[in-house]
Amino acid sequence: MSLPNAPVERILRNAGAERVSKDAVEELRNALEDLGEEISRDAIKMAEHAERNTVKAEDVDMATQ
């Protein structure tokens, strides 16, 4: 599953880019997906450590620190 292009391009534009190539959107999308999966794995470990099956916002927050 991959993120849609429009929100990824919006991130680049919100950061100040006036023009954005399709390759740049694709590269950022891949990086965001990789980072999201890494954070998710860490958040799952946090939930397991707390003896929960449900990943909560606090797990994601701790995984990003």
Distance bins in CASP14 RR format, pairs under 12 A and 6 or more apart:
PFRMAT RR
TARGET T0000
AUTHOR 0000-0000-0000
RMODE 2
METHOD distances of the structure
MODEL  1
1 29 0 0 0 0 0 1 0 0 0 0 0
1 33 0 0 0 0 1 0 0 0 0 0 0
1 36 0 0 0 0 0 1 0 0 0 0 0
1 37 0 0 0 0 0 1 0 0 0 0 0
2 8 0 0 0 0 1 0 0 0 0 0 0
2 25 0 0 0 0 0 1 0 0 0 0 0
2 26 0 0 0 0 1 0 0 0 0 0 0
2 28 0 0 0 0 0 1 0 0 0 0 0
2 29 1 0 0 1 0 0 0 0 0 0 0
2 30 0 0 0 0 1 0 0 0 0 0 0
2 31 0 0 0 0 0 1 0 0 0 0 0
2 32 0 0 0 0 1 0 0 0 0 0 0
2 33 1 0 0 1 0 0 0 0 0 0 0
2 34 0 0 0 0 0 1 0 0 0 0 0
2 36 0 0 0 0 0 1 0 0 0 0 0
2 37 0 0 0 0 0 1 0 0 0 0 0
3 9 0 0 0 0 0 1 0 0 0 0 0
3 10 0 0 0 0 0 1 0 0 0 0 0
3 11 0 0 0 0 1 0 0 0 0 0 0
3 25 0 0 0 0 1 0 0 0 0 0 0
3 26 0 0 0 0 0 1 0 0 0 0 0
3 28 0 0 0 0 1 0 0 0 0 0 0
3 29 1 0 1 0 0 0 0 0 0 0 0
3 30 0 0 0 0 1 0 0 0 0 0 0
3 31 0 0 0 0 0 1 0 0 0 0 0
3 32 1 0 0 1 0 0 0 0 0 0 0
3 33 1 0 0 1 0 0 0 0 0 0 0
3 34 0 0 0 0 0 1 0 0 0 0 0
3 35 0 0 0 0 0 1 0 0 0 0 0
3 36 0 0 0 0 1 0 0 0 0 0 0
3 37 0 0 0 0 0 1 0 0 0 0 0
4 10 0 0 0 0 1 0 0 0 0 0 0
4 11 0 0 0 0 0 1 0 0 0 0 0
4 25 0 0 0 0 1 0 0 0 0 0 0
4 26 0 0 0 0 0 1 0 0 0 0 0
4 29 0 0 0 0 1 0 0 0 0 0 0
4 32 0 0 0 0 0 1 0 0 0 0 0
4 33 0 0 0 0 0 1 0 0 0 0 0
5 11 0 0 0 0 0 1 0 0 0 0 0
5 12 0 0 0 0 0 1 0 0 0 0 0
5 20 0 0 0 0 1 0 0 0 0 0 0
5 21 0 0 0 0 0 1 0 0 0 0 0
5 22 1 0 0 1 0 0 0 0 0 0 0
5 23 0 0 0 0 0 1 0 0 0 0 0
5 24 0 0 0 0 0 1 0 0 0 0 0
5 25 1 0 1 0 0 0 0 0 0 0 0
5 26 1 0 0 1 0 0 0 0 0 0 0
5 27 0 0 0 0 0 1 0 0 0 0 0
5 28 0 0 0 0 1 0 0 0 0 0 0
5 29 1 0 0 1 0 0 0 0 0 0 0
5 30 0 0 0 0 0 1 0 0 0 0 0
5 32 0 0 0 0 0 1 0 0 0 0 0
6 12 0 0 0 0 0 1 0 0 0 0 0
6 13 0 0 0 0 0 1 0 0 0 0 0
6 20 0 0 0 0 0 1 0 0 0 0 0
6 25 0 0 0 0 1 0 0 0 0 0 0
6 29 0 0 0 0 0 1 0 0 0 0 0
7 13 0 0 0 0 0 1 0 0 0 0 0
7 14 0 0 0 0 0 1 0 0 0 0 0
7 25 0 0 0 0 1 0 0 0 0 0 0
7 28 0 0 0 0 0 1 0 0 0 0 0
7 29 0 0 0 0 1 0 0 0 0 0 0
7 32 0 0 0 0 1 0 0 0 0 0 0
8 14 0 0 0 0 0 1 0 0 0 0 0
8 15 0 0 0 0 0 1 0 0 0 0 0
8 17 0 0 0 0 0 1 0 0 0 0 0
8 20 0 0 0 0 1 0 0 0 0 0 0
8 22 0 0 0 0 0 1 0 0 0 0 0
8 23 0 0 0 0 0 1 0 0 0 0 0
8 24 0 0 0 0 1 0 0 0 0 0 0
8 25 1 0 1 0 0 0 0 0 0 0 0
8 26 0 0 0 0 1 0 0 0 0 0 0
8 27 0 0 0 0 1 0 0 0 0 0 0
8 28 1 0 1 0 0 0 0 0 0 0 0
8 29 1 0 1 0 0 0 0 0 0 0 0
8 30 0 0 0 0 1 0 0 0 0 0 0
8 31 0 0 0 0 1 0 0 0 0 0 0
8 32 1 0 0 1 0 0 0 0 0 0 0
8 33 0 0 0 0 1 0 0 0 0 0 0
9 15 0 0 0 0 0 1 0 0 0 0 0
9 16 0 0 0 0 0 1 0 0 0 0 0
9 17 0 0 0 0 1 0 0 0 0 0 0
9 18 0 0 0 0 0 1 0 0 0 0 0
9 19 0 0 0 0 0 1 0 0 0 0 0
9 20 1 0 1 0 0 0 0 0 0 0 0
9 21 0 0 0 0 1 0 0 0 0 0 0
9 22 0 0 0 0 1 0 0 0 0 0 0
9 23 0 0 0 0 0 1 0 0 0 0 0
9 24 0 0 0 0 1 0 0 0 0 0 0
9 25 1 0 1 0 0 0 0 0 0 0 0
9 26 0 0 0 0 0 1 0 0 0 0 0
9 27 0 0 0 0 0 1 0 0 0 0 0
9 28 0 0 0 0 1 0 0 0 0 0 0
9 29 0 0 0 0 1 0 0 0 0 0 0
9 32 0 0 0 0 0 1 0 0 0 0 0
10 16 0 0 0 0 0 1 0 0 0 0 0
10 17 0 0 0 0 0 1 0 0 0 0 0
10 20 0 0 0 0 1 0 0 0 0 0 0
10 25 0 0 0 0 1 0 0 0 0 0 0
10 28 0 0 0 0 0 1 0 0 0 0 0
10 29 0 0 0 0 0 1 0 0 0 0 0
11 17 0 0 0 0 1 0 0 0 0 0 0
11 20 0 0 0 0 1 0 0 0 0 0 0
11 24 0 0 0 0 0 1 0 0 0 0 0
11 25 0 0 0 0 1 0 0 0 0 0 0
11 28 1 0 0 1 0 0 0 0 0 0 0
11 29 0 0 0 0 1 0 0 0 0 0 0
11 31 0 0 0 0 0 1 0 0 0 0 0
11 32 1 0 0 1 0 0 0 0 0 0 0
12 18 0 0 0 0 1 0 0 0 0 0 0
12 19 0 0 0 0 1 0 0 0 0 0 0
12 20 1 0 1 0 0 0 0 0 0 0 0
12 21 0 0 0 0 1 0 0 0 0 0 0
12 22 0 0 0 0 0 1 0 0 0 0 0
12 23 0 0 0 0 0 1 0 0 0 0 0
12 24 1 0 0 1 0 0 0 0 0 0 0
12 25 1 0 0 1 0 0 0 0 0 0 0
12 26 0 0 0 0 0 1 0 0 0 0 0
12 27 0 0 0 0 0 1 0 0 0 0 0
12 28 1 0 0 1 0 0 0 0 0 0 0
12 29 0 0 0 0 0 1 0 0 0 0 0
12 31 0 0 0 0 0 1 0 0 0 0 0
12 32 0 0 0 0 0 1 0 0 0 0 0
13 19 0 0 0 0 1 0 0 0 0 0 0
13 20 1 0 0 1 0 0 0 0 0 0 0
13 24 0 0 0 0 0 1 0 0 0 0 0
13 25 0 0 0 0 0 1 0 0 0 0 0
13 28 0 0 0 0 0 1 0 0 0 0 0
14 20 0 0 0 0 0 1 0 0 0 0 0
15 24 0 0 0 0 0 1 0 0 0 0 0
15 28 0 0 0 0 1 0 0 0 0 0 0
17 24 1 0 0 1 0 0 0 0 0 0 0
17 25 0 0 0 0 0 1 0 0 0 0 0
17 28 0 0 0 0 0 1 0 0 0 0 0
19 25 0 0 0 0 0 1 0 0 0 0 0
20 26 0 0 0 0 0 1 0 0 0 0 0
20 27 0 0 0 0 0 1 0 0 0 0 0
20 28 0 0 0 0 1 0 0 0 0 0 0
20 29 0 0 0 0 0 1 0 0 0 0 0
21 27 0 0 0 0 1 0 0 0 0 0 0
21 28 0 0 0 0 0 1 0 0 0 0 0
22 28 0 0 0 0 0 1 0 0 0 0 0
22 29 0 0 0 0 0 1 0 0 0 0 0
23 29 0 0 0 0 0 1 0 0 0 0 0
23 30 0 0 0 0 0 1 0 0 0 0 0
24 30 0 0 0 0 0 1 0 0 0 0 0
24 31 0 0 0 0 0 1 0 0 0 0 0
25 31 0 0 0 0 0 1 0 0 0 0 0
25 32 0 0 0 0 0 1 0 0 0 0 0
26 32 0 0 0 0 0 1 0 0 0 0 0
26 33 0 0 0 0 0 1 0 0 0 0 0
27 33 0 0 0 0 0 1 0 0 0 0 0
27 34 0 0 0 0 0 1 0 0 0 0 0
28 34 0 0 0 0 0 1 0 0 0 0 0
28 35 0 0 0 0 0 1 0 0 0 0 0
29 35 0 0 0 0 0 1 0 0 0 0 0
29 36 0 0 0 0 0 1 0 0 0 0 0
30 36 0 0 0 0 0 1 0 0 0 0 0
30 37 0 0 0 0 0 1 0 0 0 0 0
31 37 0 0 0 0 0 1 0 0 0 0 0
31 38 0 0 0 0 0 1 0 0 0 0 0
32 38 0 0 0 0 0 1 0 0 0 0 0
32 39 0 0 0 0 0 1 0 0 0 0 0
33 39 0 0 0 0 0 1 0 0 0 0 0
33 40 0 0 0 0 0 1 0 0 0 0 0
34 40 0 0 0 0 0 1 0 0 0 0 0
34 41 0 0 0 0 0 1 0 0 0 0 0
35 41 0 0 0 0 0 1 0 0 0 0 0
35 42 0 0 0 0 0 1 0 0 0 0 0
35 63 0 0 0 0 0 1 0 0 0 0 0
35 64 0 0 0 0 1 0 0 0 0 0 0
36 42 0 0 0 0 1 0 0 0 0 0 0
36 43 0 0 0 0 1 0 0 0 0 0 0
36 44 0 0 0 0 0 1 0 0 0 0 0
36 60 0 0 0 0 1 0 0 0 0 0 0
36 63 0 0 0 0 1 0 0 0 0 0 0
36 64 0 0 0 0 1 0 0 0 0 0 0
37 43 0 0 0 0 0 1 0 0 0 0 0
37 44 0 0 0 0 0 1 0 0 0 0 0
37 63 0 0 0 0 0 1 0 0 0 0 0
38 44 0 0 0 0 0 1 0 0 0 0 0
38 45 0 0 0 0 0 1 0 0 0 0 0
38 60 0 0 0 0 0 1 0 0 0 0 0
38 63 0 0 0 0 1 0 0 0 0 0 0
38 64 0 0 0 0 1 0 0 0 0 0 0
39 45 0 0 0 0 0 1 0 0 0 0 0
39 46 0 0 0 0 0 1 0 0 0 0 0
39 55 0 0 0 0 0 1 0 0 0 0 0
39 59 0 0 0 0 1 0 0 0 0 0 0
39 60 1 0 0 1 0 0 0 0 0 0 0
39 61 0 0 0 0 1 0 0 0 0 0 0
39 62 0 0 0 0 0 1 0 0 0 0 0
39 63 1 0 1 0 0 0 0 0 0 0 0
39 64 1 0 1 0 0 0 0 0 0 0 0
39 65 0 0 0 0 0 1 0 0 0 0 0
40 46 0 0 0 0 0 1 0 0 0 0 0
40 47 0 0 0 0 0 1 0 0 0 0 0
40 55 1 0 0 1 0 0 0 0 0 0 0
40 59 0 0 0 0 1 0 0 0 0 0 0
40 60 1 0 0 1 0 0 0 0 0 0 0
40 63 1 0 0 1 0 0 0 0 0 0 0
40 64 0 0 0 0 0 1 0 0 0 0 0
41 47 0 0 0 0 0 1 0 0 0 0 0
41 48 0 0 0 0 0 1 0 0 0 0 0
41 55 0 0 0 0 0 1 0 0 0 0 0
41 59 0 0 0 0 0 1 0 0 0 0 0
41 60 0 0 0 0 0 1 0 0 0 0 0
41 63 0 0 0 0 1 0 0 0 0 0 0
42 48 0 0 0 0 0 1 0 0 0 0 0
42 49 0 0 0 0 0 1 0 0 0 0 0
42 55 0 0 0 0 0 1 0 0 0 0 0
42 59 0 0 0 0 1 0 0 0 0 0 0
42 60 0 0 0 0 1 0 0 0 0 0 0
42 61 0 0 0 0 0 1 0 0 0 0 0
42 62 1 0 0 1 0 0 0 0 0 0 0
42 63 1 1 0 0 0 0 0 0 0 0 0
42 64 0 0 0 0 1 0 0 0 0 0 0
42 65 0 0 0 0 1 0 0 0 0 0 0
43 49 0 0 0 0 0 1 0 0 0 0 0
43 50 0 0 0 0 0 1 0 0 0 0 0
43 52 0 0 0 0 0 1 0 0 0 0 0
43 54 0 0 0 0 0 1 0 0 0 0 0
43 55 1 0 1 0 0 0 0 0 0 0 0
43 56 0 0 0 0 1 0 0 0 0 0 0
43 57 0 0 0 0 1 0 0 0 0 0 0
43 58 0 0 0 0 1 0 0 0 0 0 0
43 59 1 0 1 0 0 0 0 0 0 0 0
43 60 1 0 1 0 0 0 0 0 0 0 0
43 61 0 0 0 0 1 0 0 0 0 0 0
43 62 1 0 0 1 0 0 0 0 0 0 0
43 63 1 0 1 0 0 0 0 0 0 0 0
43 64 0 0 0 0 1 0 0 0 0 0 0
43 65 0 0 0 0 0 1 0 0 0 0 0
44 50 0 0 0 0 0 1 0 0 0 0 0
44 52 0 0 0 0 0 1 0 0 0 0 0
44 53 0 0 0 0 1 0 0 0 0 0 0
44 54 0 0 0 0 0 1 0 0 0 0 0
44 55 1 0 1 0 0 0 0 0 0 0 0
44 56 0 0 0 0 0 1 0 0 0 0 0
44 59 1 0 0 1 0 0 0 0 0 0 0
44 60 0 0 0 0 1 0 0 0 0 0 0
44 62 0 0 0 0 0 1 0 0 0 0 0
44 63 0 0 0 0 1 0 0 0 0 0 0
45 52 0 0 0 0 0 1 0 0 0 0 0
45 55 0 0 0 0 1 0 0 0 0 0 0
45 59 0 0 0 0 1 0 0 0 0 0 0
45 60 0 0 0 0 0 1 0 0 0 0 0
45 62 0 0 0 0 1 0 0 0 0 0 0
45 63 1 0 0 1 0 0 0 0 0 0 0
46 52 0 0 0 0 1 0 0 0 0 0 0
46 54 0 0 0 0 0 1 0 0 0 0 0
46 55 1 0 0 1 0 0 0 0 0 0 0
46 56 0 0 0 0 1 0 0 0 0 0 0
46 57 0 0 0 0 0 1 0 0 0 0 0
46 58 1 0 0 1 0 0 0 0 0 0 0
46 59 1 1 0 0 0 0 0 0 0 0 0
46 60 0 0 0 0 1 0 0 0 0 0 0
46 61 0 0 0 0 1 0 0 0 0 0 0
46 62 1 0 1 0 0 0 0 0 0 0 0
46 63 1 0 1 0 0 0 0 0 0 0 0
46 64 0 0 0 0 0 1 0 0 0 0 0
46 65 0 0 0 0 0 1 0 0 0 0 0
47 53 1 0 0 1 0 0 0 0 0 0 0
47 54 1 0 0 1 0 0 0 0 0 0 0
47 55 1 0 1 0 0 0 0 0 0 0 0
47 56 1 0 0 1 0 0 0 0 0 0 0
47 57 0 0 0 0 0 1 0 0 0 0 0
47 58 0 0 0 0 1 0 0 0 0 0 0
47 59 1 0 1 0 0 0 0 0 0 0 0
47 60 0 0 0 0 1 0 0 0 0 0 0
47 62 0 0 0 0 1 0 0 0 0 0 0
47 63 0 0 0 0 1 0 0 0 0 0 0
48 54 0 0 0 0 0 1 0 0 0 0 0
48 55 0 0 0 0 1 0 0 0 0 0 0
48 59 0 0 0 0 1 0 0 0 0 0 0
49 55 0 0 0 0 0 1 0 0 0 0 0
49 58 0 0 0 0 0 1 0 0 0 0 0
49 59 0 0 0 0 1 0 0 0 0 0 0
49 62 0 0 0 0 1 0 0 0 0 0 0
49 63 0 0 0 0 0 1 0 0 0 0 0
50 56 0 0 0 0 1 0 0 0 0 0 0
50 58 0 0 0 0 1 0 0 0 0 0 0
50 59 1 0 0 1 0 0 0 0 0 0 0
50 62 0 0 0 0 1 0 0 0 0 0 0
52 58 0 0 0 0 0 1 0 0 0 0 0
52 59 0 0 0 0 1 0 0 0 0 0 0
53 59 0 0 0 0 0 1 0 0 0 0 0
54 60 0 0 0 0 0 1 0 0 0 0 0
55 61 0 0 0 0 0 1 0 0 0 0 0
55 62 0 0 0 0 0 1 0 0 0 0 0
55 63 0 0 0 0 1 0 0 0 0 0 0
56 62 0 0 0 0 1 0 0 0 0 0 0
56 63 0 0 0 0 0 1 0 0 0 0 0
57 63 0 0 0 0 0 1 0 0 0 0 0
57 64 0 0 0 0 0 1 0 0 0 0 0
58 64 0 0 0 0 0 1 0 0 0 0 0
58 65 0 0 0 0 0 1 0 0 0 0 0
59 65 0 0 0 0 0 1 0 0 0 0 0
END
